[in-house]
Amino acid sequence: MRYLPLSDADRSEMLQIIGAGSIDELFKDVPEEARLTGPIHGLPMHASELAVERHMSALSRKNMVAGDVPFFLGCGAYRHHVPASVDHIIQRGEFLTSYTPYQPEIAQGTLQMMFEFQTQVARLLGCEVANASMYDGSTAMWEAIVMAHRITRRGKTIVSSGVHPHYVGVATTMAKFTEDDLRTALPGLTAEPDTERLLGAIDGETSAVVVQYPDILGRITDLTPIAEAAHAAGALLIAVVTEPVALGLIKSPGEMGADIVVGEGQSIGVGLQFGGPYVGLFACREKHVRQMPGRLAGETVDAEGKRGFVLTLSTREQHIRREKATSNICTSSVLCALAWTAHMTLLGEKGLRQLAALNHARAREAADRLAAIPGVRLVNDSFFNEFTLELPVEARPAVHAMVEKGVLGGVSLGRLYPGEDKLKNGLVIAVTETVTDEDIAALEAALKEVVR
Amino acid sequence: MTVNPSGWRPSTPANEQGEQQTVTGNRALMLEEPLIFEMDGDDATGVDFDQILPGTGRGTSEAGGAGPLRQPSAATSPSRGGFLAGLERTAAIGLPGLSEPEMVRHYTRLSRQNYAIDLGLFPLGSCTMKHNPRLNEKVARLPGFADVHPLQPQETVQGALEVINQLAFWLLDLTGMHGVAMSPKAGAHGELCGLLCIRAALEARGDKRAVVLVPESAHGTNPATAAFAGYRVENIPANAAGRVDLEALKARLGPDVAAVMITNPNTCGLFEPDMKAISDAVHAAGAFVYCDGANFNAIVGKVRPGDLGIDAMHINLHKTFSTPHGGGGPGSGPVVLSEALSPYGPLPFAAKYPDGGFRIVEEETAGDEHPGAFGRMVAFHGQMGMFTRALTYILSHGADGLAQVAEDAVLNANYVLRSLSDVLDAPFADAGPCMHEAIFSDKGFADGVSTIDLAKALIDEGFHPMTMYFPLVVHGAMLIEPTETESKASLDQFTMAIRAIAERARAGDQSLKAAPVHAPRRRLDETLAARKPVLSFKTPAPDGAENGAMTEVGGR
């Protein structure tokens, strides 16, 4: 077996040194009746690298590849071009096959990278500090809600109707167990987000208001009045960003007064990968850092006075605090964070702004052409690279019909909000720099046919 | 080069040994590297974009503006503030950029300051740092897996759903369990999933229970997870043989206990021989057994947790099934469930239908197909990129290879145990063989020398330290897990190094306190880091101004 270096001769020699007559003697603590006597039933026997690759390649070909067709899906995962050098860096064995940097003397590579990532994330989101990443955007949002609960000692959270329904689903699941009081609502196919609803709902028992920016329908709204109203009531504003490329063009939530900003970092450096692994972004005000979940790299010096980095403030974490920890989280998404930080370092501010401008320009072009199709209405009057169309027909069958024409033409709101009649004609279209003129023309033609 | 306000300059380290200094601070292949914020990248970028041509929607990208566009038609006319709602970013963000050669060099130089499995033995107990096969990486990058969107119509992702379904069924075969939740993002997330299943099952029978019992030797995530899931945590003691004290456990069981969280093999590297009796007692008291599957590598293909009465167990794909640790994630933590808990597993999941097709069961169809689901734990379908790697690993090994994995892992650990038990105290060695990891204590070290000193000296010998001071039940614990992917020669070199250091520790060699001396950094001041946290780079104040970087962090 190619991954196992011991030979049979090694095994016998080692057993002899150990003083065991057979390998079974080493398993003697396992009750006899529980021990398996032969190879486990149901699995194949070992296979060559060639055979395994053949099998997995065949499975991979059963999927429609986003890059092979006109592709317009978003809603929390975005297809951007990732430079080849980014993937090269994350495949360096010293990053790929290293462990959590608990031994800082031999982990400065990961620790310095984390420190750079934290700084980039904090600056992009407009916050003072960021952690070294969470599992993904949806779990980061829930962690933000419970962090706000710890800070305000209040249990009511008002969630904007523009927050991704899967994110709301995660929070709703968790709130059932923690008995947090979540106030959620369904979005409407309107240009206006639900800012008025949020402002009306904030009261003295409110822990936090959660707003997605841009929201699930692609709408962009000024968070400043929401932040002011929340703060006036002693509550916090949590902003959720699922498309961080947008922040190359529009103001950060932190600049508008958000106290905790979380997000899905996938769109920078990390591929679509059918939903994971992704990289959760988490940033907040410095005064709240001791209530923050997750790992943090911090600067210090070594015994010779040289600058170095270590994992710090670990008294918040489970391996020290056990049941009193701020979260049970024991891992972050470091390799994805490395991809994020390497891509962001390639882009720089200049490249990020160009990338964002290109996305917005492409999306405007597409919106213009699609909204001109008879019967199709553009819901948004604001958007970055994603917008919602109201079709004259149900969008979900329309999406399937477009697949027949070889076009992956957006995410239907019927998929995200099944059974909601008022939303069933909604279609969310994301347009990134990867979309060509031909792709837009193909979508336009396909959509024209399916709405006829 | 600008320097960080901490005052450190790469060219001026004081060196006790009076070694010849270099003007760069570099020492041959040991290369110092500044932060990206200290490099001159304010207006640089390493990405070229296509020229955007006027009139086609590909307007010019000059100055980061949106570029000239066709006049919007009436259908797309914004009502206020333009399409960006008047929220255009104006202030600088502060993100430096590097050209591709500079970026590649920066991270390559950083990478060389890391220890890694690719460089040598990584004996972290309970972490299972085994070789990461490169075929896994190649497969995960096939466009059919890497370039597929989680919300694509299901008819376009049949291969992805088949991967999830196939892996799910093989995990069931390997564990002898009834159901599996694939979506948890990591081990601790899997623990949470398991406990939420237990809570949902209890609530479904109208049984409110408040307590979760956790052995003293458990991973910190166990009590943290139980608390996060809304339970009160109580410890159960270990007996002198390093196992759960069955009588003490039985005495504590009662109508308030929801679950017992056990690690098996446990964190002392020992199999719990009373596991079935523990399960029976827990079930008789109306509670459930959660098993922390962190140490599954010891028994994969040899024993099925389902045969031991376990109700829920997470499987760290990044441990047993070789997906890369990546410097601390991403992980993946599917949870296998007993028949009693399966009805409550989370959404979404991939199911195979009689027509041979695969479908995602999520909120829409859950009412008909999985009405007891406790809800959704993540936005999409879990760590697909890890599923492809784990499935590749399982296919490579097969049923025969996986049993060999467990056997070699246990053989290697016992070889280490035997090779060191005359120079290190092995508290449970008299009781018999260990499983996949060997535990030692600091008994016999001279005064003033501690476990950490031995561990740091191991760094100088070219090894990653073992897990230290865990589990808490062994004084100055050293937990060594070599894994099955180490050769005998590699183990011999490792034990030779550790024997030499152990002799120094017993003799009271105070020079151990200075270790490591050959690593990129000496011991780091963790107290300073925590007392005055510097968590992001702050642009240095102009010369002569007060150091502005160190700020006290409030909110204690």
Chai-1 contact restraints between the chains, C-beta under 6 A:
chainA,res_idxA,chainB,res_idxB,connection_type,confidence,min_distance_angstrom,max_distance_angstrom,comment,restraint_id
A,M1,B,G401,contact,1.0,0.0,6.0,A-B,restraint_1
A,Y3,B,H131,contact,1.0,0.0,6.0,A-B,restraint_2
A,Y3,B,P133,contact,1.0,0.0,6.0,A-B,restraint_3
A,L4,B,D408,contact,1.0,0.0,6.0,A-B,restraint_4
A,L4,B,E484,contact,1.0,0.0,6.0,A-B,restraint_5
A,P5,B,S487,contact,1.0,0.0,6.0,A-B,restraint_6
A,L6,B,D408,contact,1.0,0.0,6.0,A-B,restraint_7
A,D10,B,K488,contact,1.0,0.0,6.0,A-B,restraint_8
A,M14,B,L411,contact,1.0,0.0,6.0,A-B,restraint_9
A,M14,B,Y415,contact,1.0,0.0,6.0,A-B,restraint_10
A,I18,B,N414,contact,1.0,0.0,6.0,A-B,restraint_11
A,I18,B,R418,contact,1.0,0.0,6.0,A-B,restraint_12
A,I23,B,E407,contact,1.0,0.0,6.0,A-B,restraint_13
A,L26,B,V410,contact,1.0,0.0,6.0,A-B,restraint_14
A,L26,B,N414,contact,1.0,0.0,6.0,A-B,restraint_15
A,L26,B,P433,contact,1.0,0.0,6.0,A-B,restraint_16
A,D29,B,F271,contact,1.0,0.0,6.0,A-B,restraint_17
A,D29,B,P273,contact,1.0,0.0,6.0,A-B,restraint_18
A,V30,B,F271,contact,1.0,0.0,6.0,A-B,restraint_19
A,V30,B,V303,contact,1.0,0.0,6.0,A-B,restraint_20
A,A34,B,V303,contact,1.0,0.0,6.0,A-B,restraint_21
A,A34,B,D307,contact,1.0,0.0,6.0,A-B,restraint_22
A,A34,B,L308,contact,1.0,0.0,6.0,A-B,restraint_23
A,L36,B,K302,contact,1.0,0.0,6.0,A-B,restraint_24
A,P39,B,A399,contact,1.0,0.0,6.0,A-B,restraint_25
A,P39,B,D400,contact,1.0,0.0,6.0,A-B,restraint_26
A,I40,B,D173,contact,1.0,0.0,6.0,A-B,restraint_27
A,I40,B,G301,contact,1.0,0.0,6.0,A-B,restraint_28
A,I40,B,A399,contact,1.0,0.0,6.0,A-B,restraint_29
A,G42,B,D173,contact,1.0,0.0,6.0,A-B,restraint_30
A,L43,B,W170,contact,1.0,0.0,6.0,A-B,restraint_31
A,L43,B,D173,contact,1.0,0.0,6.0,A-B,restraint_32
A,L43,B,A399,contact,1.0,0.0,6.0,A-B,restraint_33
A,P44,B,G398,contact,1.0,0.0,6.0,A-B,restraint_34
A,M45,B,G398,contact,1.0,0.0,6.0,A-B,restraint_35
A,M45,B,D400,contact,1.0,0.0,6.0,A-B,restraint_36
A,H46,B,H397,contact,1.0,0.0,6.0,A-B,restraint_37
A,H46,B,G398,contact,1.0,0.0,6.0,A-B,restraint_38
A,H46,B,D400,contact,1.0,0.0,6.0,A-B,restraint_39
A,H46,B,G401,contact,1.0,0.0,6.0,A-B,restraint_40
A,A47,B,L395,contact,1.0,0.0,6.0,A-B,restraint_41
A,E49,B,L135,contact,1.0,0.0,6.0,A-B,restraint_42
A,V52,B,T392,contact,1.0,0.0,6.0,A-B,restraint_43
A,V52,B,L395,contact,1.0,0.0,6.0,A-B,restraint_44
A,V52,B,S396,contact,1.0,0.0,6.0,A-B,restraint_45
A,M56,B,V139,contact,1.0,0.0,6.0,A-B,restraint_46
A,M56,B,T392,contact,1.0,0.0,6.0,A-B,restraint_47
A,L59,B,G159,contact,1.0,0.0,6.0,A-B,restraint_48
A,L59,B,E162,contact,1.0,0.0,6.0,A-B,restraint_49
A,L59,B,V163,contact,1.0,0.0,6.0,A-B,restraint_50
A,S60,B,L142,contact,1.0,0.0,6.0,A-B,restraint_51
A,S60,B,G144,contact,1.0,0.0,6.0,A-B,restraint_52
A,S60,B,F145,contact,1.0,0.0,6.0,A-B,restraint_53
A,S60,B,G159,contact,1.0,0.0,6.0,A-B,restraint_54
A,R61,B,G144,contact,1.0,0.0,6.0,A-B,restraint_55
A,K62,B,Q158,contact,1.0,0.0,6.0,A-B,restraint_56
A,K62,B,G159,contact,1.0,0.0,6.0,A-B,restraint_57
A,N63,B,G144,contact,1.0,0.0,6.0,A-B,restraint_58
A,N63,B,V148,contact,1.0,0.0,6.0,A-B,restraint_59
A,N63,B,V157,contact,1.0,0.0,6.0,A-B,restraint_60
A,N63,B,G159,contact,1.0,0.0,6.0,A-B,restraint_61
A,N63,B,A160,contact,1.0,0.0,6.0,A-B,restraint_62
A,M64,B,T156,contact,1.0,0.0,6.0,A-B,restraint_63
A,V65,B,P143,contact,1.0,0.0,6.0,A-B,restraint_64
A,V65,B,G144,contact,1.0,0.0,6.0,A-B,restraint_65
A,V65,B,D147,contact,1.0,0.0,6.0,A-B,restraint_66
A,A66,B,D147,contact,1.0,0.0,6.0,A-B,restraint_67
A,A66,B,H149,contact,1.0,0.0,6.0,A-B,restraint_68
A,G67,B,D147,contact,1.0,0.0,6.0,A-B,restraint_69
A,L73,B,H149,contact,1.0,0.0,6.0,A-B,restraint_70
A,L73,B,L151,contact,1.0,0.0,6.0,A-B,restraint_71
A,C75,B,L151,contact,1.0,0.0,6.0,A-B,restraint_72
A,G76,B,A379,contact,1.0,0.0,6.0,A-B,restraint_73
A,A77,B,H149,contact,1.0,0.0,6.0,A-B,restraint_74
A,A77,B,P150,contact,1.0,0.0,6.0,A-B,restraint_75
A,S85,B,E100,contact,1.0,0.0,6.0,A-B,restraint_76
A,S85,B,V104,contact,1.0,0.0,6.0,A-B,restraint_77
A,I89,B,Y107,contact,1.0,0.0,6.0,A-B,restraint_78
A,R92,B,S111,contact,1.0,0.0,6.0,A-B,restraint_79
A,G93,B,A116,contact,1.0,0.0,6.0,A-B,restraint_80
A,G93,B,D118,contact,1.0,0.0,6.0,A-B,restraint_81
A,E94,B,S111,contact,1.0,0.0,6.0,A-B,restraint_82
A,E94,B,N114,contact,1.0,0.0,6.0,A-B,restraint_83
A,E94,B,A116,contact,1.0,0.0,6.0,A-B,restraint_84
A,F95,B,S111,contact,1.0,0.0,6.0,A-B,restraint_85
A,F95,B,G327,contact,1.0,0.0,6.0,A-B,restraint_86
A,L96,B,P324,contact,1.0,0.0,6.0,A-B,restraint_87
A,T97,B,A116,contact,1.0,0.0,6.0,A-B,restraint_88
A,T97,B,I117,contact,1.0,0.0,6.0,A-B,restraint_89
A,T97,B,D118,contact,1.0,0.0,6.0,A-B,restraint_90
A,T97,B,N132,contact,1.0,0.0,6.0,A-B,restraint_91
A,T97,B,P324,contact,1.0,0.0,6.0,A-B,restraint_92
A,S98,B,N114,contact,1.0,0.0,6.0,A-B,restraint_93
A,S98,B,A116,contact,1.0,0.0,6.0,A-B,restraint_94
A,S98,B,G327,contact,1.0,0.0,6.0,A-B,restraint_95
A,Y99,B,H325,contact,1.0,0.0,6.0,A-B,restraint_96
A,T100,B,G328,contact,1.0,0.0,6.0,A-B,restraint_97
A,Q103,B,P465,contact,1.0,0.0,6.0,A-B,restraint_98
A,P104,B,L524,contact,1.0,0.0,6.0,A-B,restraint_99
A,E105,B,I459,contact,1.0,0.0,6.0,A-B,restraint_100
A,E105,B,P516,contact,1.0,0.0,6.0,A-B,restraint_101
A,E105,B,A519,contact,1.0,0.0,6.0,A-B,restraint_102
A,E105,B,R521,contact,1.0,0.0,6.0,A-B,restraint_103
A,I106,B,Y115,contact,1.0,0.0,6.0,A-B,restraint_104
A,I106,B,I459,contact,1.0,0.0,6.0,A-B,restraint_105
A,I106,B,A519,contact,1.0,0.0,6.0,A-B,restraint_106
A,A107,B,N114,contact,1.0,0.0,6.0,A-B,restraint_107
A,Q108,B,Q113,contact,1.0,0.0,6.0,A-B,restraint_108
A,Q108,B,P520,contact,1.0,0.0,6.0,A-B,restraint_109
A,Q108,B,R521,contact,1.0,0.0,6.0,A-B,restraint_110
A,G109,B,L110,contact,1.0,0.0,6.0,A-B,restraint_111
A,G109,B,S111,contact,1.0,0.0,6.0,A-B,restraint_112
A,G109,B,Q113,contact,1.0,0.0,6.0,A-B,restraint_113
A,G109,B,N114,contact,1.0,0.0,6.0,A-B,restraint_114
A,T110,B,N114,contact,1.0,0.0,6.0,A-B,restraint_115
A,T110,B,G327,contact,1.0,0.0,6.0,A-B,restraint_116
A,Q112,B,L110,contact,1.0,0.0,6.0,A-B,restraint_117
A,M113,B,L110,contact,1.0,0.0,6.0,A-B,restraint_118
A,E116,B,I36,contact,1.0,0.0,6.0,A-B,restraint_119
A,Q118,B,L535,contact,1.0,0.0,6.0,A-B,restraint_120
A,Q118,B,S536,contact,1.0,0.0,6.0,A-B,restraint_121
A,T119,B,S536,contact,1.0,0.0,6.0,A-B,restraint_122
A,T119,B,F537,contact,1.0,0.0,6.0,A-B,restraint_123
A,A122,B,S536,contact,1.0,0.0,6.0,A-B,restraint_124
A,R123,B,I93,contact,1.0,0.0,6.0,A-B,restraint_125
A,R123,B,G94,contact,1.0,0.0,6.0,A-B,restraint_126
A,V129,B,L535,contact,1.0,0.0,6.0,A-B,restraint_127
A,V129,B,S536,contact,1.0,0.0,6.0,A-B,restraint_128
A,Y135,B,K185,contact,1.0,0.0,6.0,A-B,restraint_129
A,S138,B,V378,contact,1.0,0.0,6.0,A-B,restraint_130
A,S138,B,A379,contact,1.0,0.0,6.0,A-B,restraint_131
A,H166,B,A379,contact,1.0,0.0,6.0,A-B,restraint_132
A,G169,B,R376,contact,1.0,0.0,6.0,A-B,restraint_133
A,V170,B,R376,contact,1.0,0.0,6.0,A-B,restraint_134
A,T173,B,G375,contact,1.0,0.0,6.0,A-B,restraint_135
A,T173,B,R376,contact,1.0,0.0,6.0,A-B,restraint_136
A,F177,B,A229,contact,1.0,0.0,6.0,A-B,restraint_137
A,F177,B,G230,contact,1.0,0.0,6.0,A-B,restraint_138
A,T178,B,G230,contact,1.0,0.0,6.0,A-B,restraint_139
A,I220,B,A85,contact,1.0,0.0,6.0,A-B,restraint_140
A,I250,B,L84,contact,1.0,0.0,6.0,A-B,restraint_141
A,I250,B,L87,contact,1.0,0.0,6.0,A-B,restraint_142
A,I250,B,R89,contact,1.0,0.0,6.0,A-B,restraint_143
A,K251,B,L87,contact,1.0,0.0,6.0,A-B,restraint_144
A,K251,B,R89,contact,1.0,0.0,6.0,A-B,restraint_145
A,G271,B,A146,contact,1.0,0.0,6.0,A-B,restraint_146
A,L272,B,D147,contact,1.0,0.0,6.0,A-B,restraint_147
A,L272,B,V148,contact,1.0,0.0,6.0,A-B,restraint_148
A,L272,B,H149,contact,1.0,0.0,6.0,A-B,restraint_149
A,Q273,B,A146,contact,1.0,0.0,6.0,A-B,restraint_150
A,Q273,B,M384,contact,1.0,0.0,6.0,A-B,restraint_151
A,Q273,B,G385,contact,1.0,0.0,6.0,A-B,restraint_152
A,F274,B,V148,contact,1.0,0.0,6.0,A-B,restraint_153
A,F274,B,P150,contact,1.0,0.0,6.0,A-B,restraint_154
A,F274,B,A160,contact,1.0,0.0,6.0,A-B,restraint_155
A,F274,B,M384,contact,1.0,0.0,6.0,A-B,restraint_156
A,G275,B,P150,contact,1.0,0.0,6.0,A-B,restraint_157
A,G275,B,F380,contact,1.0,0.0,6.0,A-B,restraint_158
A,G275,B,H381,contact,1.0,0.0,6.0,A-B,restraint_159
A,G275,B,M384,contact,1.0,0.0,6.0,A-B,restraint_160
A,G276,B,G382,contact,1.0,0.0,6.0,A-B,restraint_161
A,G276,B,Q383,contact,1.0,0.0,6.0,A-B,restraint_162
A,G276,B,M384,contact,1.0,0.0,6.0,A-B,restraint_163
A,P277,B,P330,contact,1.0,0.0,6.0,A-B,restraint_164
A,P277,B,Q383,contact,1.0,0.0,6.0,A-B,restraint_165
A,P277,B,G385,contact,1.0,0.0,6.0,A-B,restraint_166
A,E286,B,V553,contact,1.0,0.0,6.0,A-B,restraint_167
A,K287,B,G554,contact,1.0,0.0,6.0,A-B,restraint_168
A,K287,B,G555,contact,1.0,0.0,6.0,A-B,restraint_169
A,H288,B,G555,contact,1.0,0.0,6.0,A-B,restraint_170
A,V289,B,V553,contact,1.0,0.0,6.0,A-B,restraint_171
A,R290,B,G555,contact,1.0,0.0,6.0,A-B,restraint_172
A,R290,B,R556,contact,1.0,0.0,6.0,A-B,restraint_173
A,L296,B,L535,contact,1.0,0.0,6.0,A-B,restraint_174
A,G298,B,A529,contact,1.0,0.0,6.0,A-B,restraint_175
A,G298,B,P533,contact,1.0,0.0,6.0,A-B,restraint_176
A,G298,B,V534,contact,1.0,0.0,6.0,A-B,restraint_177
A,G298,B,L535,contact,1.0,0.0,6.0,A-B,restraint_178
A,E299,B,S6,contact,1.0,0.0,6.0,A-B,restraint_179
A,E299,B,V534,contact,1.0,0.0,6.0,A-B,restraint_180
A,T300,B,L524,contact,1.0,0.0,6.0,A-B,restraint_181
A,T300,B,D525,contact,1.0,0.0,6.0,A-B,restraint_182
A,T300,B,L528,contact,1.0,0.0,6.0,A-B,restraint_183
A,T300,B,A529,contact,1.0,0.0,6.0,A-B,restraint_184
A,V301,B,D525,contact,1.0,0.0,6.0,A-B,restraint_185
A,D302,B,R521,contact,1.0,0.0,6.0,A-B,restraint_186
A,D302,B,R522,contact,1.0,0.0,6.0,A-B,restraint_187
A,D302,B,L524,contact,1.0,0.0,6.0,A-B,restraint_188
A,A303,B,R522,contact,1.0,0.0,6.0,A-B,restraint_189
A,A303,B,R523,contact,1.0,0.0,6.0,A-B,restraint_190
A,E304,B,P13,contact,1.0,0.0,6.0,A-B,restraint_191
A,E304,B,A14,contact,1.0,0.0,6.0,A-B,restraint_192
A,E304,B,R522,contact,1.0,0.0,6.0,A-B,restraint_193
A,K306,B,W8,contact,1.0,0.0,6.0,A-B,restraint_194
A,K306,B,P13,contact,1.0,0.0,6.0,A-B,restraint_195
A,R307,B,N4,contact,1.0,0.0,6.0,A-B,restraint_196
A,R307,B,S6,contact,1.0,0.0,6.0,A-B,restraint_197
A,R307,B,W8,contact,1.0,0.0,6.0,A-B,restraint_198
A,G308,B,R521,contact,1.0,0.0,6.0,A-B,restraint_199
A,G308,B,L524,contact,1.0,0.0,6.0,A-B,restraint_200
A,V310,B,L524,contact,1.0,0.0,6.0,A-B,restraint_201
A,V310,B,E526,contact,1.0,0.0,6.0,A-B,restraint_202
A,V310,B,A529,contact,1.0,0.0,6.0,A-B,restraint_203
A,T312,B,A529,contact,1.0,0.0,6.0,A-B,restraint_204
A,T312,B,A530,contact,1.0,0.0,6.0,A-B,restraint_205
A,T312,B,P533,contact,1.0,0.0,6.0,A-B,restraint_206
A,L313,B,A530,contact,1.0,0.0,6.0,A-B,restraint_207
A,Q318,B,G220,contact,1.0,0.0,6.0,A-B,restraint_208
A,Q318,B,T221,contact,1.0,0.0,6.0,A-B,restraint_209
A,Q318,B,A224,contact,1.0,0.0,6.0,A-B,restraint_210
A,H319,B,G220,contact,1.0,0.0,6.0,A-B,restraint_211
A,R322,B,G220,contact,1.0,0.0,6.0,A-B,restraint_212
A,R322,B,P223,contact,1.0,0.0,6.0,A-B,restraint_213
A,R322,B,A224,contact,1.0,0.0,6.0,A-B,restraint_214
A,E323,B,P223,contact,1.0,0.0,6.0,A-B,restraint_215
A,E323,B,A224,contact,1.0,0.0,6.0,A-B,restraint_216
A,E323,B,A227,contact,1.0,0.0,6.0,A-B,restraint_217
A,E323,B,V233,contact,1.0,0.0,6.0,A-B,restraint_218
A,A325,B,A224,contact,1.0,0.0,6.0,A-B,restraint_219
A,N328,B,A188,contact,1.0,0.0,6.0,A-B,restraint_220
A,N328,B,T221,contact,1.0,0.0,6.0,A-B,restraint_221
A,N328,B,A224,contact,1.0,0.0,6.0,A-B,restraint_222
A,N328,B,T225,contact,1.0,0.0,6.0,A-B,restraint_223
A,N328,B,F228,contact,1.0,0.0,6.0,A-B,restraint_224
A,C330,B,A188,contact,1.0,0.0,6.0,A-B,restraint_225
A,C330,B,T221,contact,1.0,0.0,6.0,A-B,restraint_226
A,T331,B,A186,contact,1.0,0.0,6.0,A-B,restraint_227
A,T331,B,G328,contact,1.0,0.0,6.0,A-B,restraint_228
A,T331,B,G329,contact,1.0,0.0,6.0,A-B,restraint_229
A,T331,B,G331,contact,1.0,0.0,6.0,A-B,restraint_230
A,S332,B,G328,contact,1.0,0.0,6.0,A-B,restraint_231
A,S332,B,G329,contact,1.0,0.0,6.0,A-B,restraint_232
A,S333,B,G329,contact,1.0,0.0,6.0,A-B,restraint_233
A,S333,B,P330,contact,1.0,0.0,6.0,A-B,restraint_234
A,V334,B,G326,contact,1.0,0.0,6.0,A-B,restraint_235
A,V334,B,G327,contact,1.0,0.0,6.0,A-B,restraint_236
A,V334,B,G328,contact,1.0,0.0,6.0,A-B,restraint_237
A,V334,B,G329,contact,1.0,0.0,6.0,A-B,restraint_238
A,L335,B,G326,contact,1.0,0.0,6.0,A-B,restraint_239
A,C336,B,P330,contact,1.0,0.0,6.0,A-B,restraint_240
A,A342,B,Y107,contact,1.0,0.0,6.0,A-B,restraint_241
A,T345,B,I36,contact,1.0,0.0,6.0,A-B,restraint_242
A,T345,B,L98,contact,1.0,0.0,6.0,A-B,restraint_243
A,T345,B,M103,contact,1.0,0.0,6.0,A-B,restraint_244
A,L346,B,G46,contact,1.0,0.0,6.0,A-B,restraint_245
A,L346,B,V47,contact,1.0,0.0,6.0,A-B,restraint_246
A,L346,B,M103,contact,1.0,0.0,6.0,A-B,restraint_247
A,L347,B,V47,contact,1.0,0.0,6.0,A-B,restraint_248
A,G348,B,G41,contact,1.0,0.0,6.0,A-B,restraint_249
A,G348,B,A44,contact,1.0,0.0,6.0,A-B,restraint_250
A,G348,B,T45,contact,1.0,0.0,6.0,A-B,restraint_251
A,G348,B,L95,contact,1.0,0.0,6.0,A-B,restraint_252
A,G348,B,P96,contact,1.0,0.0,6.0,A-B,restraint_253
A,G348,B,G97,contact,1.0,0.0,6.0,A-B,restraint_254
A,E349,B,I93,contact,1.0,0.0,6.0,A-B,restraint_255
A,E349,B,L95,contact,1.0,0.0,6.0,A-B,restraint_256
A,K350,B,D43,contact,1.0,0.0,6.0,A-B,restraint_257
A,K350,B,T45,contact,1.0,0.0,6.0,A-B,restraint_258
A,K350,B,G97,contact,1.0,0.0,6.0,A-B,restraint_259
A,G351,B,T45,contact,1.0,0.0,6.0,A-B,restraint_260
A,G351,B,V47,contact,1.0,0.0,6.0,A-B,restraint_261
A,G351,B,G97,contact,1.0,0.0,6.0,A-B,restraint_262
A,R353,B,G64,contact,1.0,0.0,6.0,A-B,restraint_263
A,Q354,B,F49,contact,1.0,0.0,6.0,A-B,restraint_264
A,Q354,B,S61,contact,1.0,0.0,6.0,A-B,restraint_265
A,A357,B,S61,contact,1.0,0.0,6.0,A-B,restraint_266
A,A357,B,G64,contact,1.0,0.0,6.0,A-B,restraint_267
A,A357,B,A66,contact,1.0,0.0,6.0,A-B,restraint_268
A,L358,B,F49,contact,1.0,0.0,6.0,A-B,restraint_269
A,L358,B,S61,contact,1.0,0.0,6.0,A-B,restraint_270
A,H360,B,A66,contact,1.0,0.0,6.0,A-B,restraint_271
A,A361,B,G59,contact,1.0,0.0,6.0,A-B,restraint_272
A,A361,B,A66,contact,1.0,0.0,6.0,A-B,restraint_273
A,A361,B,G67,contact,1.0,0.0,6.0,A-B,restraint_274
A,R364,B,L69,contact,1.0,0.0,6.0,A-B,restraint_275
A,E365,B,G57,contact,1.0,0.0,6.0,A-B,restraint_276
A,A367,B,T76,contact,1.0,0.0,6.0,A-B,restraint_277
A,D368,B,S73,contact,1.0,0.0,6.0,A-B,restraint_278
A,D368,B,T76,contact,1.0,0.0,6.0,A-B,restraint_279
A,A371,B,A75,contact,1.0,0.0,6.0,A-B,restraint_280
A,A371,B,T76,contact,1.0,0.0,6.0,A-B,restraint_281
A,A372,B,S73,contact,1.0,0.0,6.0,A-B,restraint_282
A,A372,B,A75,contact,1.0,0.0,6.0,A-B,restraint_283
A,L378,B,T76,contact,1.0,0.0,6.0,A-B,restraint_284
A,D381,B,P78,contact,1.0,0.0,6.0,A-B,restraint_285
A,D381,B,S79,contact,1.0,0.0,6.0,A-B,restraint_286
A,S382,B,F83,contact,1.0,0.0,6.0,A-B,restraint_287
A,S382,B,A85,contact,1.0,0.0,6.0,A-B,restraint_288
A,V399,B,P153,contact,1.0,0.0,6.0,A-B,restraint_289
A,H400,B,P153,contact,1.0,0.0,6.0,A-B,restraint_290
A,V403,B,P153,contact,1.0,0.0,6.0,A-B,restraint_291
A,V403,B,T156,contact,1.0,0.0,6.0,A-B,restraint_292
A,V411,B,L151,contact,1.0,0.0,6.0,A-B,restraint_293
A,P418,B,E364,contact,1.0,0.0,6.0,A-B,restraint_294
